[in-house]
Structure formats: structure tokens, C-alpha cells
Amino acid sequence: MRFSPACNSFAASYLIRQTSSTAREFQFCTKHLSAARQLHTTMQKQKENECSIFSNLYVSEGRDEQFINELHEMAHNKTGETFDCALVNKFSDPHYNRTSFCFAGHYSSVSRIIKEVAEVAIESLNLEEHEASHPRIGVVDHISVHPLGETMVFAEEAAREIGAYFGTEKGIPILFYGSLNGKRLSAVRRSTSYFRGGQDREVAADLGPRAVDPRRGAMCVGAVPPVLNYNVRFRCTDRKAVGAIARALREKDGGLPGVEAVALRHAGGNYEAACNLLEADRVGPEEVLAAATAAAAAQGGIEVDAAYTIGLTAAEVADRLARALAGRCSGGGDGGGR
């Protein structure tokens, strides 16, 4: 069995921990323990995870269960063919008609598989037939790339490669953000009709054409530190009232540091504040929920109905990746994204 480049220390360190506890655990992985130890030693000379990333792929489809399952199966099989990449999460929301896939591992493998899965979605779906309360500008609306270590270098390289592929080779307008150009995603989206519910005929693309194919749309691609998506839903069908709550949360309107928020209609016609937490280690879900509850009370006593995260923290991604890769090395199950 061939192990991947040095950044696969997730599997190495996990196998060593698992196999050293008892003789039985040691025996079940004897075949690969030597390679794992050698890999682990190599990685000790470098910064662990330095070339490992994770990436979220957002597809504008959340209701066609057959298509979502087929895309999920493809994604799972593609990552299962590697020893340095895993599908670690999938989140589908029929109310928003939107699905996200999270891939993690070596930056080159993540980039390659993201391109393959996204291309199938783009060729299979038609944005003109898409209906949802969640805003979007493309069939594959957004691809975010994040480091699992401290350096942004490999996340940036993967994001540029993904953007170049779809912009230059596939003719999709690409809008970059994050460390690629210093822009925030929210600012890039405001330069389009994203928040206005329209469909752009032309965008100020960084790569690819300015003209937008109405069937495929445009795509935002960025490299940023890990972002946590956190939504607070209210027992309220008044968009203006929940919009005021979202403004109270937003950093740009004097709210919480590192918080972006927008009011969106969800289940039963109720609205929620959909938030991006850009500095979740500083301002996390607890702080956002407390501020949202207070702001809702100020809007005539509106009650919170539910609060939930979408996706995984970087620590959760790293753990699922380690388990998935170790499972493959030992001949066991994948352990991620199913």
C-alpha cells in the first residue's frame, strides 16, 4: 500500500495512537505500522498539517434527493480512491434548496476532487429552474478553502487552481475573495445581485468571462481562515423585524466582531438570521445566540425557535479526516461524510 506525501500525518499519528494501546490493536495494523511510523517521523520535521486543507462546496440543489445522493456517492467514491483526502461532511437543506459538501486532506487532492464534483453539478443542473429563499449566483454558488494548519499558502494555491479551472477552462465568471485579493465574501456578493434576489447578466469577474450564462451562473471562490456558519431561527414571519435583528448582529453595523448576518425565510415562513462567524474562537455561537435573543426581545418580544451550526469546526474536520484515513490504512471503513 502506497502512502501519500508527508501531509498525511493525520493517518500516521492516529494509527500509532490506536495501535499502541493493546497487543490486539497493534496486530491488526502490523502490515502498515512501519510505514505509518516512518511517515510520522517525516512529519515531525515539518509543521503538522501544513499542506492539509478543507474546502466547502455549495451546490444550489437541496430537494432532488436522487441527484443529491448520486453526487454524494460520487464524492465519497472519489475520495475513497485516495489515501490523503476524505469527504468529511454533507449538509442538505430542502428549505434553502442548497447542499454543501466538505472535503479535507492534501491540498492537491482536495482541489482535484472539488473540480470533478463541482463540474458534474454544473453540467447537471439549471440555475434558471432553481427556486429558493436562500440567495445564490450560480449552480455551484460558492467554494471556500481553509487551512488546517496556520499557513494560508496551500489553501490559496488550491483556491487559485479551482478558480482558474472553472474560469479559464469552463467559462464561468469567477469572483475571488479572502487572502486572494483582500476582499470579504459579503462585499463581493454585494457587488452582484446576490442579496437583491436577481440574476446577473454580467459580473466583474476576476477570471473567466464577465457575461453570465443564465443556466450556470457565476461562482465565488476564496481562501480564508476557518469560518463557522451559525443560524438562529425565530418564531416570526416579519422579514423587517428579523432584518433588524440581523443588523444588530453584524459587525459592519456595529454588532459583534467578525459576524456577518442576513435575514432569510426558512421553514414555515419563519425567518432566521443566517450568520458567518469569521472569528468563532473570539465570538462563537453562545455569544451570537445571546445577542440575537436580546435583539429579538427588543423587537416586541420575538422568540427564538431554533439555533444550529452548519458544517464543522476545523478541529472536527481534522478529527474526521484522521479517522477516515486511518480506517483506509487498516482496511476498515472510511468514517467520514456518510
C-alpha positions in Angstrom: 0.0 0.0 0.0 1.4 3.4 -1.0 1.1 6.2 1.5 0.6 9.8 0.3 3.0 12.7 0.8 4.1 14.0 4.2 0.9 15.8 5.0 -0.8 12.5 5.6 0.4 12.6 9.3 -3.3 12.6 10.3 -3.4 8.9 9.5 0.0 8.2 10.8 -0.4 9.7 14.2 -3.9 8.2 14.5 -2.7 4.7 13.7 0.2 5.0 16.1 -2.1 6.1 19.0 -4.7 3.4 18.1 -2.2 0.5 17.7 0.0 1.2 20.8 -2.7 0.7 23.4 -3.1 -3.1 23.3 -1.4 -6.0 21.6 -4.6 -6.8 19.6 -4.8 -3.3 18.2 -1.2 -3.5 17.4 -1.5 -6.7 15.5 -4.5 -5.6 13.3 -2.4 -2.8 11.8 1.0 -4.6 11.7 1.1 -4.6 8.0 1.0 -0.8 7.8 2.6 0.2 11.1 6.1 0.5 9.8 5.0 2.8 7.0 2.9 4.8 9.4 5.8 5.3 11.8 8.1 6.4 9.0 5.5 8.8 7.8 5.0 10.2 11.3 8.8 10.7 11.8 9.0 12.6 8.5 6.2 14.8 9.6 7.9 15.7 12.9 10.5 17.5 10.8 7.7 19.7 9.4 4.8 21.6 10.7 1.9 19.1 11.1 -0.9 19.7 8.7 1.0 22.4 6.8 -0.2 21.3 3.4 -3.6 20.0 4.5 -6.8 22.0 3.9 -10.5 21.7 3.9 -13.0 23.0 1.4 -16.7 23.6 1.3 -18.6 23.2 -2.0 -22.0 24.8 -2.1 -24.5 23.4 -4.7 -27.8 25.1 -5.5 -29.9 22.0 -5.1 -31.3 20.6 -1.9 -34.7 19.0 -2.9 -33.8 16.4 -5.5 -32.8 13.6 -3.2 -31.8 11.3 -6.0 -29.4 13.8 -7.6 -28.0 14.7 -4.1 -27.5 11.1 -3.2 -25.8 10.4 -6.6 -23.5 13.4 -6.2 -22.8 12.3 -2.6 -21.9 8.8 -3.7 -19.7 10.1 -6.4 -17.9 12.4 -3.9 -17.5 9.6 -1.4 -16.1 7.2 -4.0 -13.7 9.7 -5.5 -12.2 10.5 -2.0 -12.2 6.8 -1.2 -9.8 6.2 -4.1 -7.1 8.3 -2.4 -5.0 8.0 0.7 -4.9 11.7 1.5 -8.4 13.1 1.1 -11.8 12.4 2.6 -15.4 13.6 2.3 -16.0 14.6 6.0 -19.4 16.2 5.9 -22.5 16.8 3.8 -25.4 19.2 4.8 -28.6 19.4 2.7 -31.4 22.0 3.4 -34.5 21.5 1.3 -36.0 24.8 2.5 -33.0 26.7 1.2 -32.7 24.2 -1.7 -29.0 24.1 -1.1 -26.4 21.4 -0.3 -22.8 21.6 1.0 -20.0 19.1 0.8 -16.9 19.4 2.9 -13.6 17.8 1.7 -10.4 17.6 3.6 -6.8 16.4 3.1 -3.8 17.2 0.9 -4.5 20.4 -1.0 -3.8 18.9 -4.4 -6.3 16.0 -3.9 -8.9 18.3 -2.4 -8.6 20.7 -5.4 -8.9 17.9 -7.9 -11.9 16.2 -6.4 -13.7 19.6 -5.8 -13.3 20.3 -9.5 -14.7 16.9 -10.5 -17.7 17.0 -8.2 -18.5 20.7 -9.0 -18.3 20.0 -12.7 -20.9 17.3 -12.5 -23.2 19.6 -10.6 -22.7 22.4 -13.1 -23.4 20.2 -16.1 -26.4 18.5 -14.5 -28.4 21.5 -13.0 -30.0 24.6 -14.5 -30.0 27.7 -12.4 -33.0 29.1 -14.4 -35.1 26.3 -12.8 -33.9 26.9 -9.3 -36.2 28.3 -6.7 -35.2 29.1 -3.1 -35.3 31.7 -0.4 -31.5 31.4 0.0 -29.7 33.8 -2.3 -27.3 32.4 -4.9 -25.4 33.5 -8.0 -24.6 30.1 -9.6 -25.3 26.4 -9.7 -22.1 26.0 -7.7 -22.6 29.2 -5.9 -19.5 29.2 -3.6 -16.3 27.3 -2.9 -14.5 28.2 0.3 -11.0 26.9 1.0 -9.5 26.9 4.5 -6.2 25.8 6.1 -6.0 23.0 8.7 -2.6 24.4 9.9 -1.5 28.0 10.3 -0.3 28.8 6.9 -2.6 30.0 4.1 -0.3 29.1 1.3 -1.8 25.8 0.3 -5.4 27.0 0.7 -4.6 29.9 -1.6 -3.0 27.6 -4.1 -6.0 25.3 -4.2 -8.4 28.2 -4.5 -6.5 29.7 -7.4 -6.3 26.4 -9.1 -10.1 25.8 -8.7 -10.8 29.3 -9.9 -8.5 29.0 -12.9 -10.1 25.7 -13.9 -13.7 27.0 -13.9 -12.9 30.5 -15.1 -10.4 29.8 -17.8 -11.3 26.3 -19.0 -15.0 26.1 -18.3 -16.0 29.7 -19.0 -17.7 30.5 -15.6 -17.2 34.0 -14.2 -15.1 33.7 -11.0 -15.2 36.2 -8.2 -12.3 35.8 -5.8 -12.3 36.8 -2.1 -10.3 36.4 1.1 -6.5 36.3 1.0 -6.5 36.1 -2.8 -7.4 39.8 -3.0 -8.2 41.1 0.4 -12.0 41.3 -0.1 -14.6 39.8 2.2 -17.2 37.4 0.8 -20.0 39.7 1.8 -18.5 42.6 -0.1 -18.0 40.5 -3.2 -21.6 39.3 -3.0 -22.9 42.9 -2.6 -21.2 43.7 -6.0 -23.7 41.2 -7.5 -27.5 40.8 -7.3 -26.9 38.1 -4.6 -28.7 40.0 -1.8 -31.3 41.5 -4.2 -32.7 38.2 -5.4 -32.0 38.9 -9.0 -29.9 37.1 -11.6 -26.8 38.9 -13.1 -26.2 39.1 -16.8 -22.7 40.4 -16.2 -20.3 40.5 -13.2 -16.9 42.0 -12.6 -15.2 38.6 -12.8 -11.6 38.1 -11.7 -11.2 35.2 -14.0 -13.4 34.0 -16.9 -15.9 36.0 -18.8 -17.9 38.9 -17.5 -21.0 37.7 -19.2 -23.0 35.2 -17.1 -24.6 32.0 -18.6 -28.1 32.1 -17.0 -28.1 28.2 -16.8 -24.8 28.0 -14.9 -24.4 31.4 -13.2 -21.2 32.7 -11.6 -19.1 31.4 -8.7 -17.4 32.8 -5.6 -14.1 31.2 -4.7 -12.0 32.2 -1.7 -9.2 31.3 0.7 -9.9 32.3 4.3 -9.2 31.0 7.8 -11.9 28.6 9.1 -15.5 30.1 9.1 -18.4 28.8 11.2 -21.9 29.0 9.8 -24.5 29.5 12.5 -28.2 30.3 12.1 -30.7 31.5 14.6 -34.4 31.0 13.6 -37.2 33.0 15.1 -40.9 32.5 15.6 -41.5 35.4 13.3 -42.7 35.8 9.7 -41.9 39.5 9.6 -38.8 40.0 7.4 -38.2 43.6 8.5 -38.2 42.6 12.2 -35.7 39.8 11.7 -33.7 42.1 9.4 -33.3 44.4 12.3 -32.1 41.6 14.5 -29.5 40.6 11.8 -28.3 44.2 11.7 -27.8 44.2 15.4 -25.5 41.1 15.0 -23.5 42.4 12.0 -20.1 43.8 12.7 -20.3 46.3 9.9 -23.5 47.8 11.5 -21.9 48.0 15.0 -22.7 44.5 16.1 -20.4 41.6 17.1 -16.8 41.3 15.9 -16.3 39.0 12.9 -20.1 38.4 12.4 -21.9 38.6 9.1 -25.7 38.1 9.2 -28.6 38.3 6.8 -32.4 37.6 7.4 -33.7 34.7 5.3 -37.0 32.9 5.1 -36.9 29.3 6.3 -39.3 26.6 7.5 -43.0 27.5 7.9 -42.4 31.0 6.6 -40.4 31.9 9.7 -37.2 34.0 9.3 -33.8 33.4 10.6 -30.5 35.3 11.0 -28.1 33.3 8.9 -24.6 34.1 10.2 -21.0 33.7 9.2 -18.7 33.7 12.2 -15.4 34.8 10.9 -13.7 34.7 14.3 -15.5 31.9 16.0 -12.7 31.5 18.6 -13.4 35.0 19.7 -17.2 35.3 19.1 -18.8 31.9 18.9 -22.4 30.5 18.8 -23.1 31.2 22.5 -22.3 34.9 22.2 -24.3 35.2 18.9 -27.3 33.4 20.4 -27.2 35.7 23.5 -27.1 38.8 21.3 -29.8 37.5 19.0 -32.1 36.7 21.9 -31.6 40.2 23.3 -32.2 41.8 19.9 -35.3 39.7 19.3 -36.7 40.7 22.7 -36.2 44.4 21.7 -38.3 43.7 18.6 -41.5 43.3 20.6 -40.6 40.0 22.3 -39.9 37.8 19.3 -38.9 34.3 20.4 -36.0 32.2 19.3 -37.3 29.0 17.7 -34.0 27.1 17.0 -30.3 27.7 16.6 -27.9 25.4 14.8 -24.5 25.2 13.1 -23.9 24.2 9.5 -20.8 22.3 8.8 -17.8 21.5 11.1 -15.2 23.4 13.1 -11.6 22.9 12.0 -11.0 20.6 14.9 -13.9 18.4 13.9 -12.7 18.4 10.3 -9.2 17.3 11.4 -10.7 14.5 13.6 -12.9 13.1 10.9 -10.1 13.3 8.4 -7.8 11.3 10.7 -10.4 8.7 11.3 -11.2 8.3 7.6 -7.6 8.0 6.5 -6.7 5.6 9.4 -9.6 3.5 8.5 -8.4 3.1 5.0 -4.9 2.3 6.0 -6.2 -0.5 8.3 -8.7 -1.8 5.7 -11.6 -0.6 7.8 -14.4 1.8 7.0 -14.0 5.4 5.9 -15.6 7.0 8.9 -16.4 10.4 7.3 -19.1 12.1 5.4 -21.6 9.3 5.2 
